[in-house]
Amino acid sequence: MIDIKGARKSFVGKNGDFKAVDNVTLSITGKEIFGIIGESGAGKSTLMRFINALEMPDAGQVIVDGIDVGTLNKNGLRKHQKDIGMIFQHFNLLNNKTVEENIKLPLELHKYKNPLSVDEVIKFVGLEDKKENYPAELSGGEKQRVGIARALVTRPMILLCDEPTSALDENTTDEIVGVLRKAQNEFDMTVVIVTHELNVIKQLCNRAAILERGRLIDTIDVNHSVTDRSDQSYYERVLEVLKDA
């Protein structure tokens, strides 16, 4: 489904060029929930932005559903991006629009072949009684549910989640993890989640890539038992990468 091959990306910082992504190769299979974890500045968000073509690698390939994203023209990129939903850390809701209007926004900007109805996704995320509310009237968890509903209404093939729980408390995080898991089961999407929260990875993901300073350190099978001594080193390495996040 998603193959990233030898991807590299550099940016200019205060101290000159730095490698945000340094020769990363990984594969994400269709309809799995895949995590990308690492400390701040590890290259997680840049790697994810390769998938929806908001960033292009300086070198290497990003292949999504058999198509090399780097070869797409303007129309091809637009179509590619329409098949991808996005959930953000800080919700990205319009404060002057109601819950219903925020969710409807993607459908007003583009035409989609087979979108879900606004009422359907509002019910799915459990906000039927908040339909006419504005973001200022919602809790953080409710705002993120609106963000999830907005991403789902287009019926995306891929759902990208950029730190979707880092602004939430522990109990609300568990609720949002449950909604995301339910969404993947219900709508058969491939889900990629960027986070520094190990607990979210353990609850939600099948596999996870560990990044450090732009490089891929390891790809772990999250389904392995953390109590198995033979697998302890995987989790120790994850904790080492995350300890200063």
VOMARDO-850851 format. One record per atom (N, C-alpha, C): residue in three letters; x, y, z. Coordinates in steps of 0.05 Angstrom, whole numbers, plus 5000, padded with zeros to 4 digits. Example, Ala and Ser with C-alpha at 12.3 -4.5 7.8 and 13.67 -1.06 7.14 Angstrom:
<recs>
ALA526448865156;ALA524649105156;ALA526449345156;SER525749555142;SER527349795143;SER525850015157;
</recs>
This chain:
<recs>
MET501649765000;MET500050005000;MET501750255000;ILE503650285020;ILE505450515021;ILE508250405024;ASP509850485004;ASP512750405004;ASP514450655003;ILE516050695022;ILE517950915023;ILE520750795019;LYS522150884998;LYS524650764991;LYS526950964990;GLY528750935009;GLY531151105009;GLY530551405010;ALA528451485025;ALA527651765025;ALA529551935042;ARG530152165031;ARG531852365044;ARG530552635042;LYS530852795063;LYS529853075062;LYS531553245081;SER532653465070;SER534153655086;SER532753925087;PHE533154065109;PHE532154335112;PHE534354515121;VAL534054775117;VAL536054965126;VAL535155075154;GLY536855035174;GLY536355125201;GLY538155345208;LYS538155425234;LYS539855645244;LYS542855575241;ASN543455315243;ASN546255235241;ASN546855095215;GLY545355165194;GLY545855055168;GLY543954825161;ASP544654675141;ASP542854455133;ASP542754235154;PHE540454115157;PHE540253875174;PHE538453675160;LYS538953425165;LYS537453205152;LYS535053135169;ALA532653205159;ALA530153145174;ALA529452845170;VAL529952745146;VAL529552455140;VAL532052365125;ASP533252155135;ASP535852075126;ASP535851775117;ASN535251735091;ASN535451475078;ASN533551275092;VAL531051345093;VAL529051175106;VAL527650995086;THR527450745091;THR525950545075;THR524150395093;LEU521550395087;LEU519650235102;LEU517150185085;SER515649975093;SER513249905079;SER510949885099;ILE508549995090;ILE506149975106;ILE504049825090;THR503049615101;THR501149445086;THR498349575087;GLY496749495068;GLY494049595066;GLY492349525090;LYS490849715100;LYS488849665122;LYS490149595149;GLU492649675152;GLU493849635179;GLU493949915193;ILE494349905219;ILE494750145234;ILE497750155241;PHE499150345229;PHE502050355231;PHE502950605246;GLY504750565265;GLY505650795281;GLY508450885272;ILE508851145276;ILE511551265272;ILE512151415297;ILE514251325311;ILE514851435337;ILE517751535339;GLY518251725357;GLY520851835361;GLY520652105375;GLU522952195385;GLU522952455399;GLU522452685380;SER522052915392;SER521653165376;SER524053205357;GLY523453255332;GLY525653305313;GLY526753055300;ALA525452825305;ALA526452565294;ALA525752525265;GLY523952695254;GLY523152675227;GLY520452545222;LYS518952505244;LYS516352355242;LYS514352495224;SER513952755229;SER511852905213;SER512752935184;THR515352985180;THR516253005152;THR515752745137;LEU516352525149;LEU515952265136;LEU512952225130;MET511252305148;MET508352275143;MET507452455121;ARG508652705119;ARG507852895099;ARG508752805071;PHE510652615070;PHE511252495044;PHE508852345032;ILE507352225050;ILE505152045041;ILE502952205027;ASN502252445039;ASN500152605026;ASN501352825008;ALA503952805002;ALA505352984983;ALA505253274991;LEU505053325017;LEU505453605027;LEU508353665028;GLU510053465029;GLU512953485026;GLU513853275006;MET515753344990;MET517053154972;MET519853104980;PRO520752854980;PRO523552794988;PRO525452904968;ASP527852974978;ASP529953064960;ASP531052834943;ALA530852594954;ALA531752354940;ALA530052124950;GLY529951904934;GLY528351674942;GLY525551684929;GLN523951484936;GLN521251464925;GLN519251424947;VAL516851534941;VAL514451484958;VAL512351364940;ILE511651114944;ILE509750974927;ILE507250904943;VAL505051004934;VAL502450964948;VAL500550834929;ASP499550594937;ASP497750444921;ASP498850404893;GLY501450344891;GLY502750284866;GLY503550524849;ILE503150764859;ILE503751004844;ILE505951164857;ASP508051224842;ASP510251394852;ASP509251684854;VAL508951774878;VAL507752044883;VAL509352264869;GLY511952214867;GLY513752424855;GLY513352454826;THR511952274813;THR511452304784;THR508752434777;LEU507152494797;LEU504452594792;LEU504452884783;ASN502752944764;ASN502353224756;ASN500453354776;LYS499753614770;LYS498053764789;LYS495353624793;ASN494053534772;ASN491453394774;ASN491753124789;GLY493952984783;GLY494452734797;GLY494852774827;LEU496352984834;LEU496753044862;LEU494153104876;ARG492453254863;ARG489953334875;ARG488253084881;LYS488152904861;LYS486652654865;LYS487852484887;HIS490552474888;HIS491952314908;HIS491252424936;GLN491352684939;GLN490852804965;GLN487952784974;LYS486052774955;LYS483252734961;LYS482752464974;ASP484452264969;ASP484051994980;ASP485251965007;ILE486352185019;ILE487752175044;ILE486352365064;GLY485552265087;GLY484452425109;GLY486652495128;MET486252715143;MET488352815162;MET487052895188;ILE488352815210;ILE487552895237;ILE489953025250;PHE489453255263;PHE491553425273;PHE491653435303;GLN494053505313;GLN494453525342;GLN492653735355;HIS492453965342;HIS490854185354;HIS488154225340;PHE487154015328;PHE484453995318;PHE483854145292;ASN484954395289;ASN484654555265;ASN481754595257;LEU480154665277;LEU477354725272;LEU476955025267;LEU474955105252;LEU474255385248;LEU472355465270;ASN473255665286;ASN471755735309;ASN469055865303;ASN468755985279;ASN466256115272;ASN464255925258;LYS464855665258;LYS463155475246;LYS462255265266;THR459855165264;THR458854955282;THR460254695276;VAL459654495294;VAL460654225290;VAL459854125263;GLU457354155256;GLU456354055230;GLU457754195207;GLU458154455209;GLU459454615187;GLU462354545185;ASN463754495207;ASN466554415206;ASN466854145192;ILE465153965198;ILE465253695186;ILE464653705156;LYS462853875149;LYS461953905121;LYS463954045103;LEU465854185115;LEU467654355100;LEU469154215077;PRO470253975081;PRO471653845058;PRO469753795034;LEU467253735040;LEU465353675019;LEU464553935003;GLU464954165016;GLU464454415002;GLU466854504985;LEU469254404992;LEU471654484978;LEU472154314953;HIS471354054955;HIS471853874933;HIS469453684929;LYS469353564906;LYS467253364901;LYS468453084905;TYR466952914919;TYR467852644925;TYR465852454913;LYS466852224904;LYS465152024891;LYS463151904910;ASN464051834933;ASN462251674951;ASN462651754980;PRO462152014987;PRO462652105014;PRO460551985033;LEU461251985059;LEU459351925079;LEU457552165084;SER455352135097;SER453652365104;SER454752485130;VAL454252745133;VAL455052885157;VAL453752755182;ASP451152705180;ASP449752575202;ASP450852305210;GLU451752155189;GLU452851895194;GLU455451915211;VAL457252095203;VAL459852115218;VAL459452245245;ILE457552435247;ILE457052555273;ILE456052335293;LYS454352165283;LYS453351935300;LYS455651745307;PHE457351695287;PHE459651515291;PHE461451605313;VAL461951865315;VAL463851965335;VAL462352045361;GLY459652005362;GLY458152045386;GLY457652335393;LEU457152505373;LEU456752795379;LEU454052885369;GLU452052715368;GLU449452795358;GLU448353035373;ASP448853055399;ASP447753275415;ASP449453525413;LYS451653525398;LYS453453755396;LYS453453875367;LYS451653785351;LYS451553845322;LYS451654145317;GLU450154305333;GLU449954595329;GLU451754755347;ASN453554615362;ASN455354755379;ASN457754865364;TYR459155065375;TYR461555175364;TYR463955055379;PRO466355055367;PRO468654945380;PRO469255045408;ALA468655295414;ALA469155405440;ALA467455275461;GLU465355145453;GLU463455015472;GLU464154725476;LEU466354625464;LEU467054345465;LEU469454295482;SER469654055494;SER472153975507;SER474153895486;GLY476653845496;GLY478753765477;GLY478153505463;GLY477053315478;GLY476353055466;GLY474153085446;GLU472153255451;GLU470053305432;GLU471053445407;LYS472953625410;LYS474053755387;LYS475553555369;GLN476953365382;GLN478353165366;GLN476452975352;ARG474152925365;ARG472052755352;ARG471052905327;VAL470753165329;VAL469953315305;VAL472053285283;GLY474553305291;GLY476753275272;GLY476753005259;ILE476152795274;ILE475952525263;ILE473652505244;ALA471352615252;ALA468952605234;ALA469452755208;ARG470852985210;ARG471453135186;ARG473252975167;ALA475152835179;ALA476952665162;ALA475552425150;LEU473552315165;LEU472152075155;LEU470052135134;VAL468952385134;VAL466652435117;VAL467252405087;THR469852425080;THR470552395051;THR471052095044;ARG470851925064;ARG471351635061;ARG474151595049;PRO476251675064;PRO478951655054;PRO480051365053;MET481951325035;MET483251075033;MET485451045054;ILE486651275061;ILE488751295081;ILE488051515101;LEU488451455126;LEU488051655147;LEU490651715161;LEU491551965160;LEU494052045173;LEU493352195199;CYS494652115220;CYS494152235246;CYS496752355258;ASP496852615260;ASP499352755270;ASP498952825299;GLU500152665317;GLU499952715346;GLU497052765355;PRO495152585348;PRO492352635353;PRO491452645382;THR493152545400;THR492452535428;THR494252695446;SER496252825436;SER498252955454;SER497153195468;ALA494853315459;ALA493653535473;ALA491453445493;LEU491253185497;LEU489053075513;LEU490052945538;ASP488252925559;ASP489052775583;ASP488852475578;GLU489652325598;GLU489952035594;GLU487251905588;ASN485151975603;ASN482551845598;ASN481451915571;THR481752165563;THR480752255537;THR482352125514;THR485052095519;THR486751955500;THR485651675495;ASP484951525516;ASP483951255513;ASP481351255496;GLU479651455500;GLU477151475485;GLU477751525456;ILE479551705450;ILE480251765422;ILE481551525408;VAL483251385422;VAL484451135412;VAL482250945404;GLY480250915421;GLY477950735415;GLY476450825391;VAL476051085387;VAL474651175363;VAL476251125338;LEU478951165339;LEU480651115316;LEU480650815309;ARG480850645329;ARG480750355324;ARG478150275311;LYS475950385322;LYS473350325311;LYS473050425282;ALA474150655276;ALA474050775249;ALA475550595229;GLN477950495237;GLN479450325219;GLN477950065214;ASN476649955234;ASN475149705230;ASN472749755213;GLU471349975217;GLU468850035203;GLU469350105174;PHE471450265168;PHE471750375141;PHE474050255126;ASP475450055137;ASP477549915122;ASP479750095111;MET480650285127;MET482750465119;MET485450365127;THR487550475114;THR490250455124;THR490650695142;VAL491550655167;VAL491850875186;VAL494850905193;VAL495851145190;VAL498651195199;VAL498551405221;ILE499651345244;ILE499451525267;ILE502251605276;VAL502751865276;VAL505251965286;VAL504852055315;THR506551955333;THR506152025362;THR508851975376;HIS509052105399;HIS511352045417;HIS510251895441;GLU507651825442;GLU506451695465;GLU506451385460;LEU508251255475;LEU508550965472;LEU505950815478;ASN504450915497;ASN501950775505;ASN499950775481;VAL499850995466;VAL498051005443;VAL498950795422;ILE501550775418;ILE502550575399;ILE501750295408;LYS502150245433;LYS501549975444;LYS498649905442;GLN496850105446;GLN494050055445;GLN492950025417;LEU494150175398;LEU492850215372;LEU494150075349;CYS496850055349;CYS498249985324;CYS498949695322;ASN499149595297;ASN500149335292;ASN503149325291;ARG504349525278;ARG507249555277;ARG507949845280;ALA510449905286;ALA511350175289;ALA514250215280;ALA514750435267;ALA517450505259;ALA518650695280;ILE521050645289;ILE522350815309;ILE524450985294;LEU524051255297;LEU525951445284;LEU527651585305;GLU530051635297;GLU531851795314;GLU533651965296;ARG533452225299;ARG535052415283;ARG534752355253;GLY532352305245;GLY531752265216;GLY532251985206;ARG533451815222;ARG534051545212;ARG532151345224;LEU531651135209;LEU529950915218;LEU531750725235;ILE531050705261;ILE532550525279;ILE531650245277;ASP528950215277;ASP527749945277;ASP524849965269;THR523749745260;THR520849715257;THR519949485275;ILE518149535294;ILE517449335314;ILE514649225309;ASP514248975317;ASP511648855318;ASP510448905345;VAL508449085346;VAL507249175372;VAL505648945384;ASN504848755369;ASN503248535380;ASN504848345397;HIS507448355396;HIS509048185413;HIS508748265442;SER508748075459;SER508348125488;SER510748275500;VAL510148495514;VAL512248645527;VAL513548485550;THR512148285560;THR513348125582;THR515147905572;ASP515347865546;ASP517047655535;ASP519947755535;ARG521747625549;ARG524447715552;ARG525847745525;SER525247575506;SER526447595479;SER525747845465;ASP523447975473;ASP522548215460;ASP523148475476;GLN524248445500;GLN524648675516;GLN526448885503;SER528348795488;SER530248985476;SER528849185457;TYR526749085443;TYR525249255426;TYR524149495442;TYR522849435464;TYR521549645479;TYR523549815494;GLU525749705502;GLU527849865514;GLU528950065494;ARG529149985469;ARG530150175448;ARG528050395443;VAL525450315444;VAL523350515440;VAL523550725463;LEU523750625488;LEU523850805511;LEU526250985510;GLU528550885500;GLU530951035498;GLU530551265478;VAL529251215456;VAL528751415436;VAL526851625447;LEU524851545463;LEU522751725472;LEU523351865499;LYS525451795512;LYS525851885540;LYS525952195542;ASP526952335522;ASP527152625523;ASP524952765507;ALA522952605497;ALA520952735480;ALA519152925496;
</recs>
